[in-house]
Amino acid sequence: MKKVYFLLSASAPIIGLSAAAAQAQEVVFKPIVEARLRYETVDQAGPAPLSSSRDANAVTMRLRAGGEISKGPWALLVEGEGTLAIDEDYNSGVNGKTLYPIVPDPENVEANRVQIQYRTKPLIVTVGRQRINLDDQRFVGSVAWRQNEQTFDAVRVEYMGVKNLKIDLSYAISARTIWGIDGGKFGSVNRPTQIDGDDIFANISYKTKLGTLTGFAYLVDEDEAVAALRRNSSQTYGVRFMGAQPLTKKVKLSYLASYARQSNYAINPVDYSADYATAELGLDVAAFKLTAGYELLGSDAGATGIAGGFAFQTPFATLHKFNGWADKFLTTPGTGLQDYYAGIAYTVPKVGKAGPLVASFIYHHFSSDRLSIHYSDEYNAQITLKLNKHLSALVKYAEYDRKGIASYAGDADTRKFWAQIDYAL
């Protein structure tokens, strides 16, 4: 109750200072309508404890609806979210259908966002259930790929009052997970509806001529009885630099480098420390984009109480964006992860009256941080097409080829295919 009172009272001083100015402003209503129809199939070889595979086939429909009422610098946003399983021949993670491979899109109805926001040019303050996406979402994101979005009950302050500088601070008391209202059912205690805690996300960035330099600190303190969730309590401190430079009129070079150090925090029973590092180069040449990169999620072999070591974790990230679309590394294996990847994309601005059309292919080589294990190779391909102002379509494929014996839980040859239509008002 104290935490809820804090979230509500945090905006009170701002309300008092700005009430008179807001009275003279016009009231504006902006509707929110988003819908997504998706087919996903998963062919996984021998998911434990089965000796043979059973394909998952999921047809799901997601709808978000609501609106935002604003007056002057003030805005109230309310948005509901619902997911329907039209064909539920799959393990949603919380429906008990464990003979199928997992497709983490459970049926759900919830209040996705309920927030009050104060926004001016130098300052934005958001209080309530909200979406938080920081940088490329490697550490904190809304998991937009899944049908049920991840949101946070939080206070967020964004300050841009100094030229080229942005300060972004959030305090969250709860993360509303993708598992929805049935989270924790059928024995899936490590997939709860919400994860309570005292989480602090601090992100400070400064723009230069060469790119944006960002320093960050993410303190995750999960107040959970489940040991697997308590192990996610961590403190992560790091730096990131990202930018782009034109080489000619039709050629542009982009670059990214980041380093972070993570260790146990608060009630985490595991004493560990591990490194994170990534580097990426991109080259835009006319309609083509070439990308190559490396990412390390390090492992601590001497972590207390964990046989085989404990690795760098990012529990609040938009994980589908990273380490392959087969989603094999949502939890980093105890021996850590090295991801060497390269990709190519081609853009066609117009296809008749539709467009743009973007076709892409990415190759990943996955290995461990310790013990020289070659986990697998993975191949990802995708085509997206903007049909009109409101509609877009996607087809997507991922193939994960395991090397040698299974090296971690869930390490199995896997093929996934998606076909999807999105509508946004």
C-alpha positions as CSV (number, residue, x, y, z in Angstrom):
1,M,0.0,0.0,0.0
2,K,2.9,2.4,0.7
3,K,4.3,1.8,-2.7
4,V,0.9,2.6,-4.4
5,Y,0.6,5.7,-2.3
6,F,4.0,6.8,-3.4
7,L,3.2,6.4,-7.1
8,L,0.0,8.4,-6.8
9,S,1.5,11.2,-4.6
10,A,4.6,11.6,-6.7
11,S,2.8,13.7,-9.2
12,A,1.0,15.9,-6.7
13,P,3.6,18.8,-6.6
14,I,3.4,19.1,-10.4
15,I,-0.4,19.1,-10.4
16,G,-0.4,22.0,-7.9
17,L,2.0,24.1,-9.9
18,S,0.4,23.6,-13.3
19,A,-3.4,23.5,-12.6
20,A,-4.1,27.2,-13.3
21,A,-2.3,27.0,-16.7
22,A,-4.0,23.8,-17.8
23,Q,-7.5,25.3,-17.2
24,A,-7.3,27.5,-20.4
25,Q,-6.2,24.6,-22.7
26,E,-8.4,22.7,-25.1
27,V,-9.4,19.1,-24.3
28,V,-8.2,16.6,-26.9
29,F,-9.2,12.9,-27.2
30,K,-7.0,10.4,-29.2
31,P,-8.4,6.9,-29.7
32,I,-6.2,3.8,-29.5
33,V,-7.0,0.8,-31.6
34,E,-4.5,-1.9,-32.5
35,A,-5.1,-5.5,-33.7
36,R,-2.9,-8.4,-34.7
37,L,-3.7,-11.8,-36.2
38,R,-0.9,-14.3,-36.0
39,Y,-0.2,-17.8,-37.1
40,E,2.9,-19.5,-35.4
41,T,4.1,-23.0,-35.9
42,V,7.0,-24.7,-34.0
43,D,8.7,-27.9,-35.0
44,Q,11.0,-28.9,-32.2
45,A,13.0,-32.2,-32.1
46,G,12.4,-34.1,-28.9
47,P,11.6,-31.5,-26.2
48,A,12.3,-33.1,-22.9
49,P,10.9,-35.4,-21.6
50,L,9.4,-36.5,-24.9
51,S,11.3,-38.9,-27.2
52,S,9.6,-37.5,-30.4
53,S,8.3,-34.0,-31.3
54,R,4.8,-32.8,-31.5
55,D,4.4,-29.6,-33.6
56,A,2.8,-26.6,-32.0
57,N,0.2,-24.6,-34.1
58,A,-1.0,-21.3,-32.6
59,V,-3.6,-19.0,-34.2
60,T,-4.0,-16.0,-31.9
61,M,-5.7,-12.6,-32.1
62,R,-4.7,-9.6,-30.0
63,L,-6.6,-6.4,-29.6
64,R,-5.7,-3.2,-27.8
65,A,-8.2,-0.5,-27.4
66,G,-8.5,2.7,-25.3
67,G,-7.8,6.3,-25.6
68,E,-5.9,9.3,-24.3
69,I,-7.5,12.5,-23.0
70,S,-5.2,15.5,-22.9
71,K,-5.5,19.1,-21.8
72,G,-2.5,21.4,-22.0
73,P,0.5,19.5,-20.6
74,W,-1.6,16.9,-18.9
75,A,-2.8,13.6,-20.3
76,L,-4.7,10.5,-19.0
77,L,-4.2,7.3,-21.0
78,V,-6.3,4.1,-20.5
79,E,-5.7,1.0,-22.7
80,G,-7.1,-2.5,-22.4
81,E,-5.5,-5.6,-24.0
82,G,-7.0,-8.9,-24.9
83,T,-5.6,-12.1,-26.6
84,L,-7.8,-14.9,-27.9
85,A,-6.4,-18.3,-28.9
86,I,-8.4,-19.3,-32.0
87,D,-6.3,-22.5,-32.3
88,E,-4.7,-23.6,-29.0
89,D,-2.6,-26.6,-30.1
90,Y,0.4,-25.2,-28.3
91,N,1.9,-24.8,-24.9
92,S,1.3,-21.2,-23.9
93,G,3.5,-21.5,-20.8
94,V,0.5,-21.4,-18.5
95,N,-2.2,-23.5,-20.1
96,G,-0.8,-26.9,-19.0
97,K,-0.4,-28.3,-22.6
98,T,3.2,-29.3,-22.0
99,L,3.3,-32.0,-24.7
100,Y,3.6,-29.2,-27.2
101,P,6.5,-26.8,-27.8
102,I,6.0,-23.4,-26.2
103,V,4.5,-20.4,-27.9
104,P,4.3,-17.8,-25.2
105,D,1.1,-16.1,-26.2
106,P,-1.5,-17.1,-23.6
107,E,-5.1,-16.0,-23.6
108,N,-5.5,-12.9,-21.6
109,V,-7.6,-9.8,-20.7
110,E,-5.9,-7.0,-18.8
111,A,-5.5,-3.3,-18.2
112,N,-2.3,-2.9,-20.3
113,R,-1.7,0.8,-19.6
114,V,-3.3,3.2,-17.1
115,Q,-1.1,6.3,-16.8
116,I,-1.2,10.0,-16.0
117,Q,1.4,12.1,-17.8
118,Y,2.8,15.6,-17.5
119,R,4.7,16.7,-20.6
120,T,6.5,19.8,-21.7
121,K,9.5,20.3,-24.0
122,P,12.1,19.9,-21.2
123,L,10.2,17.5,-18.9
124,I,8.0,14.4,-19.1
125,V,6.7,12.7,-16.0
126,T,4.6,9.5,-16.3
127,V,2.9,7.8,-13.3
128,G,1.0,4.5,-13.4
129,R,1.0,1.4,-15.6
130,Q,3.2,2.2,-18.6
131,R,5.4,1.1,-21.4
132,I,9.2,1.6,-20.8
133,N,11.6,1.1,-23.7
134,L,15.2,2.1,-23.0
135,D,17.8,2.4,-25.9
136,D,17.5,-0.7,-28.1
137,Q,15.6,-2.6,-25.3
138,R,18.5,-4.9,-24.5
139,F,17.9,-4.4,-20.8
140,V,14.5,-2.8,-20.4
141,G,11.7,-3.1,-23.0
142,S,8.0,-3.8,-23.6
143,V,8.4,-7.2,-25.5
144,A,6.3,-5.9,-28.3
145,W,6.8,-9.1,-30.4
146,R,4.6,-11.1,-28.1
147,Q,0.9,-10.7,-28.1
148,N,0.7,-9.7,-24.5
149,E,2.9,-6.7,-23.8
150,Q,5.2,-6.2,-20.8
151,T,4.4,-3.0,-18.9
152,F,5.5,-1.5,-15.6
153,D,3.7,0.0,-12.6
154,A,6.2,2.9,-12.2
155,V,7.1,6.5,-11.9
156,R,9.2,7.7,-14.9
157,V,10.9,11.1,-15.2
158,E,12.5,12.2,-18.5
159,Y,14.4,15.5,-18.5
160,M,15.7,17.2,-21.6
161,G,16.3,20.8,-20.3
162,V,20.0,20.8,-21.2
163,K,21.1,20.8,-24.8
164,N,22.0,17.4,-26.1
165,L,21.5,15.8,-22.7
166,K,18.7,13.5,-21.6
167,I,18.2,12.1,-18.1
168,D,15.7,9.2,-17.9
169,L,14.9,7.8,-14.4
170,S,12.3,5.2,-13.5
171,Y,11.2,3.5,-10.3
172,A,9.0,0.4,-10.8
173,I,7.2,-1.5,-8.2
174,S,5.8,-4.2,-10.5
175,A,6.4,-5.7,-14.0
176,R,3.2,-6.9,-15.7
177,T,4.5,-9.9,-17.6
178,I,3.6,-11.5,-21.0
179,W,2.0,-14.4,-19.1
180,G,-1.2,-12.6,-18.4
181,I,-4.0,-13.4,-15.9
182,D,-3.3,-17.1,-15.9
183,G,0.4,-16.6,-14.9
184,G,1.5,-19.1,-12.3
185,K,-1.1,-21.7,-13.1
186,F,-0.5,-25.4,-13.9
187,G,2.7,-25.4,-11.9
188,S,4.4,-22.6,-13.9
189,V,5.3,-20.7,-10.8
190,N,8.3,-19.0,-12.6
191,R,5.8,-17.5,-15.1
192,P,3.8,-15.1,-12.9
193,T,1.2,-12.5,-13.9
194,Q,3.3,-9.9,-12.3
195,I,6.7,-9.6,-10.7
196,D,6.8,-7.2,-7.7
197,G,9.9,-5.4,-6.5
198,D,11.8,-2.2,-6.2
199,D,13.4,-1.7,-9.6
200,I,15.4,1.4,-10.6
201,F,16.3,2.1,-14.2
202,A,18.7,5.1,-14.7
203,N,19.7,6.1,-18.2
204,I,21.7,9.3,-19.0
205,S,22.7,10.1,-22.6
206,Y,24.6,12.9,-24.3
207,K,24.5,13.5,-28.1
208,T,27.8,14.3,-29.9
209,K,28.6,14.8,-33.6
210,L,29.8,11.2,-33.8
211,G,26.9,9.6,-31.9
212,T,25.1,9.3,-28.6
213,L,27.0,8.3,-25.4
214,T,24.9,6.7,-22.7
215,G,25.6,5.6,-19.1
216,F,23.2,3.3,-17.4
217,A,22.5,1.7,-14.1
218,Y,19.7,-1.0,-13.7
219,L,19.0,-2.2,-10.2
220,V,16.5,-5.1,-10.2
221,D,15.2,-6.1,-6.8
222,E,12.5,-8.8,-7.2
223,D,10.4,-9.5,-4.1
224,E,9.4,-13.0,-5.1
225,A,9.2,-16.3,-3.2
226,V,10.3,-18.4,-6.3
227,A,14.1,-19.0,-6.3
228,A,14.3,-18.7,-10.1
229,L,13.0,-15.2,-9.9
230,R,15.1,-14.1,-6.9
231,R,18.1,-15.0,-9.0
232,N,17.2,-12.2,-11.4
233,S,17.8,-9.6,-8.7
234,S,20.9,-7.8,-10.0
235,Q,22.8,-4.6,-10.3
236,T,24.1,-3.7,-13.8
237,Y,26.3,-0.7,-14.6
238,G,27.4,0.1,-18.1
239,V,28.1,2.4,-21.0
240,R,26.9,2.5,-24.6
241,F,27.9,4.5,-27.7
242,M,25.9,4.4,-30.9
243,G,26.2,6.6,-34.0
244,A,26.2,6.8,-37.8
245,Q,28.2,8.8,-40.4
246,P,27.6,9.3,-44.2
247,L,30.5,8.1,-46.3
248,T,29.0,9.2,-49.6
249,K,25.5,10.3,-50.8
250,K,24.4,6.6,-51.0
251,V,26.6,5.0,-48.4
252,K,26.3,5.3,-44.6
253,L,28.3,3.7,-41.8
254,S,26.6,2.9,-38.5
255,Y,28.3,1.6,-35.3
256,L,27.5,0.4,-31.8
257,A,29.6,-0.6,-28.8
258,S,28.6,-1.3,-25.2
259,Y,30.0,-2.8,-22.1
260,A,28.4,-3.6,-18.7
261,R,29.2,-5.4,-15.5
262,Q,26.5,-7.2,-13.5
263,S,26.5,-8.7,-10.0
264,N,24.0,-10.0,-7.5
265,Y,21.8,-7.5,-5.7
266,A,19.3,-7.4,-2.8
267,I,17.9,-10.9,-2.0
268,N,19.6,-12.8,-4.8
269,P,21.0,-15.9,-3.1
270,V,23.7,-16.3,-5.8
271,D,27.0,-14.5,-5.3
272,Y,28.3,-13.8,-8.9
273,S,29.6,-11.2,-11.3
274,A,29.7,-11.3,-15.1
275,D,30.5,-9.1,-18.1
276,Y,28.4,-8.0,-21.0
277,A,29.9,-6.6,-24.2
278,T,28.7,-6.0,-27.8
279,A,30.0,-4.4,-30.9
280,E,28.2,-3.9,-34.3
281,L,28.9,-2.3,-37.6
282,G,26.3,-1.6,-40.3
283,L,26.7,-0.4,-43.9
284,D,23.8,1.1,-45.9
285,V,24.6,1.0,-49.6
286,A,21.6,2.2,-51.7
287,A,18.7,-0.2,-51.0
288,F,21.0,-2.7,-49.1
289,K,21.9,-2.8,-45.4
290,L,24.8,-5.1,-44.3
291,T,25.3,-5.8,-40.6
292,A,27.9,-7.7,-38.6
293,G,28.3,-8.0,-34.8
294,Y,29.3,-9.8,-31.7
295,E,27.6,-10.0,-28.3
296,L,28.9,-11.6,-25.1
297,L,26.9,-12.5,-22.0
298,G,29.6,-13.7,-19.7
299,S,29.6,-16.4,-17.1
300,D,31.0,-16.7,-13.6
301,A,32.2,-20.2,-12.9
302,G,32.6,-19.5,-9.2
303,A,29.0,-18.4,-8.6
304,T,27.9,-19.7,-5.2
305,G,25.2,-22.4,-5.0
306,I,24.9,-22.9,-8.8
307,A,26.6,-25.9,-10.4
308,G,28.1,-25.1,-13.7
309,G,28.3,-21.4,-13.1
310,F,25.9,-18.4,-13.5
311,A,25.7,-16.0,-16.4
312,F,24.7,-12.4,-17.2
313,Q,20.9,-12.1,-17.3
314,T,18.5,-9.5,-18.8
315,P,15.0,-10.4,-17.4
316,F,13.2,-7.2,-18.5
317,A,14.6,-7.0,-22.0
318,T,12.7,-7.4,-25.3
319,L,14.6,-10.7,-25.7
320,H,13.2,-11.7,-29.1
321,K,15.2,-8.9,-30.7
322,F,18.5,-10.5,-29.6
323,N,20.3,-13.9,-30.1
324,G,18.1,-15.4,-32.7
325,W,14.3,-15.5,-33.4
326,A,14.1,-19.1,-32.2
327,D,14.2,-17.7,-28.7
328,K,16.6,-20.3,-27.3
329,F,18.5,-17.9,-25.1
330,L,15.7,-16.1,-23.2
331,T,17.6,-17.3,-20.1
332,T,21.4,-17.2,-20.6
333,P,22.9,-20.7,-20.0
334,G,25.2,-21.1,-17.0
335,T,28.3,-21.3,-19.3
336,G,27.4,-17.9,-20.9
337,L,26.8,-17.0,-24.5
338,Q,28.8,-15.6,-27.4
339,D,26.8,-14.6,-30.5
340,Y,28.6,-13.9,-33.7
341,Y,26.1,-12.7,-36.3
342,A,25.8,-11.2,-39.8
343,G,22.9,-10.0,-41.8
344,I,21.7,-8.4,-45.0
345,A,18.4,-6.5,-45.7
346,Y,17.0,-5.1,-49.0
347,T,14.3,-2.5,-49.2
348,V,11.8,-1.9,-52.0
349,P,10.2,1.5,-51.5
350,K,7.0,0.7,-53.5
351,V,5.2,-2.5,-54.5
352,G,2.3,-1.1,-56.5
353,K,0.4,1.1,-54.1
354,A,1.9,-0.7,-51.1
355,G,5.3,-0.4,-49.6
356,P,7.9,-0.3,-48.3
357,L,8.8,-4.0,-48.6
358,V,11.8,-5.1,-46.6
359,A,13.4,-8.6,-46.9
360,S,16.2,-9.6,-44.5
361,F,18.3,-12.6,-43.6
362,I,20.5,-13.0,-40.4
363,Y,23.0,-15.8,-39.6
364,H,24.0,-16.5,-35.9
365,H,26.9,-18.6,-34.6
366,F,26.3,-19.4,-30.9
367,S,29.0,-20.6,-28.5
368,S,29.6,-20.5,-24.8
369,D,31.7,-18.0,-22.8
370,R,33.4,-20.9,-20.9
371,L,34.3,-24.5,-21.9
372,S,34.4,-23.8,-25.6
373,I,31.0,-25.2,-26.4
374,H,29.5,-24.6,-29.9
375,Y,25.8,-24.5,-29.1
376,S,24.4,-24.1,-32.6
377,D,24.0,-22.1,-35.8
378,E,20.8,-20.3,-36.5
379,Y,19.2,-18.9,-39.7
380,N,16.6,-16.1,-39.6
381,A,14.6,-14.7,-42.6
382,Q,11.8,-12.2,-42.7
383,I,9.7,-10.2,-45.2
384,T,7.6,-7.2,-44.1
385,L,5.2,-5.2,-46.2
386,K,3.4,-2.0,-45.4
387,L,0.0,-2.5,-47.1
388,N,-1.5,0.9,-46.4
389,K,-1.7,3.6,-43.7
390,H,-3.2,1.2,-41.2
391,L,-2.2,-2.4,-42.3
392,S,1.1,-4.2,-42.4
393,A,2.0,-7.9,-43.1
394,L,4.9,-10.1,-42.1
395,V,6.2,-13.6,-42.8
396,K,9.1,-14.9,-40.8
397,Y,11.2,-18.0,-40.3
398,A,13.8,-19.2,-37.8
399,E,15.9,-22.4,-37.9
400,Y,18.0,-23.4,-34.9
401,D,20.5,-26.3,-35.6
402,R,22.0,-27.7,-32.5
403,K,25.6,-29.0,-32.5
404,G,26.5,-32.1,-30.5
405,I,24.7,-33.0,-27.3
406,A,22.1,-30.7,-25.7
407,S,24.1,-28.1,-23.7
408,Y,21.4,-26.5,-21.7
409,A,17.6,-26.8,-21.0
410,G,15.7,-26.5,-24.2
411,D,18.7,-27.0,-26.5
412,A,17.0,-28.8,-29.4
413,D,16.8,-28.5,-33.2
414,T,13.9,-26.1,-33.8
415,R,12.1,-24.6,-36.7
416,K,9.6,-21.7,-36.4
417,F,7.4,-20.0,-38.9
418,W,5.1,-16.9,-38.5
419,A,2.5,-15.2,-40.7
420,Q,1.0,-12.0,-39.3
421,I,-1.3,-9.1,-40.1
422,D,-1.2,-5.9,-38.0
423,Y,-3.7,-3.1,-37.9
424,A,-3.2,0.3,-36.2
425,L,-5.6,3.2,-36.2
